[in-house]
């Protein structure tokens, strides 16, 4: 066996022993045995004086490499043991009596929370939550809602119509991103018979310029109630009870006459809010009205037997008013500091 082989034998034995070390005291014993001033590695290095000149370079290089290798392994083992044990080599360094660090968990966005809260309130009134497609056709978005072709709401500049390639030219189709969740009430009435009592939350799209109160995508919630002997009094009561459940019992509501193609009579819903300076003002929150008989006839529901009412409200507007948020863009900036408040 050559002198270099002796060095490799020392390295192999040292590594094997280091693997079995389980405490800082044992590690120190190992260090003294192999890396100490009188250790085996030091003794091997001293032998270089006795080696023929032609072998000194090879032997010296091998001895230094082994020394550095074992030194690095020693440092790693020491860090490992110090992390898992105290200076005496006994027990964990963590104080297990201290409170744990709670994990940082995510939660639903405030808009999602609000949709669930609103649906829950109406659910207690007997309303079912239903959903419809965001990509719609003109029939469900306009025609079925008694909105005639010449109505300004159907202007292509005010809607997101989908184009198709026709002989290398792009042409508009009657497919679009829905501009209102009222489309869902048409789909429900087409496939079900009264009595109907539903709310339909979801995204809607309009090419509005983004500012503090407008966005090209926002959320609405549509409500529909169709049955025999349904009146405006039922609508007034339902909307008033919802507003009190969501904003608080002190909230006051009022109906103002308005016009919508799919309801007759129609109304805007205003809520009275108190300002920080003590003054109060009425703020528009929703649109509503009795379902126009033409809308019922279009889905084969006899308006001589059944009547109904519908309402629609903007979810973002509800959130902003309840939590005093001044800018709708704050809801979509994904700022964790803002979102963690809800």
Secondary structure, 3 states (H helix, E strand, C coil): CCHHHHHHHHHHHHHHHHHHCCCHHHHHHHHHHHCCCCCHHHHHHHHHHHCCHHHHHHHHHHHHHHHHHHHHHHHHHHHHHHHHCCCCCCCCCCCCCCCCCCCCCCCCCHHHHHHHHHHHHHHHCCCEECCCCCEEEHHHHCHHHCCCCCCHHHCHHHCEEEEEEECCEEEEEEEEECCCCHHHHHHHHHHCCCCEEEEEEEEEECCCCCCCCCCCEEEEEEEEEEECCCCHHHHHHHHHHHHHHHHCCCCEEEEEEEEECCEEEEEEEEEEEECCCCCEEEEEEEEEEEECHHHHHHCCCCCCCCEEEEEEEEHHHHHHHHHCCCCHHHHHCCCHHHHCCC
